[in-house]
Amino acid sequence: MPPTTPRPAAPALQIPTFSNRRIHYIFRPPLTSVRCIDATEALAEKFRAALTRREVAIRDFYDIAHVVKNLGVRPLDDDFLEMIRQKLAVPGNEAINVSQDRLSQLRAQLDGRLKPVLRRKDFEGFDLDGTFTVVRQIARAVLGG
């Protein structure tokens, strides 16, 4: 058998960082491109998950709060609400749930699931009640009331 020559290492993945809605790549020039969903669609999916996920997840609410606060997204925009409606219309979603019990379940996840993965200032700056209010407003809007 002929001796084998080592294969060159695979190129490192691009790791995008976001600043003022522009994507900056740590590795230049970009080594490859990656297909991904539009940021607006990703946020609509987060709202769908926050509204209907069987097992409520605090991460959905943190992500919503972060995007709305830091990127100036207007979640009550008509086009955005229509995108959420379309996602909710896909078969297999649970019923919309913005009950007080759901908020209590989220509060129970704060210290165990959210705090360990955030910097102190980010955790302390998270307003669960305010975010839950926004999600309730979305629920009313997509349900037509």
Secondary structure as the mmCIF struct_conf table of DSSP 4:
data_model
#
loop_
_struct_conf.conf_type_id
_struct_conf.id
_struct_conf.beg_label_comp_id
_struct_conf.beg_label_asym_id
_struct_conf.beg_label_seq_id
_struct_conf.end_label_comp_id
_struct_conf.end_label_asym_id
_struct_conf.end_label_seq_id
HELX_LH_PP_P HELX_LH_PP_P1 PRO A 2 GLN A 14
STRN STRN1 PRO A 16 SER A 19
TURN_TY1_P TURN_TY1_P1 ASN A 20 ARG A 21
STRN STRN2 ARG A 22 TYR A 25
BEND BEND1 ILE A 26 PRO A 29
HELX_RH_AL_P HELX_RH_AL_P1 ALA A 39 THR A 52
BEND BEND2 ARG A 54 GLU A 55
HELX_RH_AL_P HELX_RH_AL_P2 ILE A 58 LEU A 71
TURN_TY1_P TURN_TY1_P2 PRO A 75 LEU A 76
HELX_RH_AL_P HELX_RH_AL_P3 ASP A 78 LEU A 88
TURN_TY1_P TURN_TY1_P3 ALA A 89 ALA A 89
BEND BEND3 VAL A 90 VAL A 90
TURN_TY1_P TURN_TY1_P4 PRO A 91 GLY A 92
HELX_LH_PP_P HELX_LH_PP_P2 ASN A 93 ILE A 96
HELX_RH_AL_P HELX_RH_AL_P4 GLN A 100 GLN A 109
HELX_RH_PI_P HELX_RH_PI_P1 LEU A 110 LEU A 114
HELX_RH_3T_P HELX_RH_3T_P1 LYS A 115 VAL A 117
BEND BEND4 LEU A 118 LEU A 118
HELX_RH_AL_P HELX_RH_AL_P5 ARG A 120 GLY A 125
HELX_RH_AL_P HELX_RH_AL_P6 LEU A 128 VAL A 142
TURN_TY1_P TURN_TY1_P5 LEU A 143 GLY A 144
#
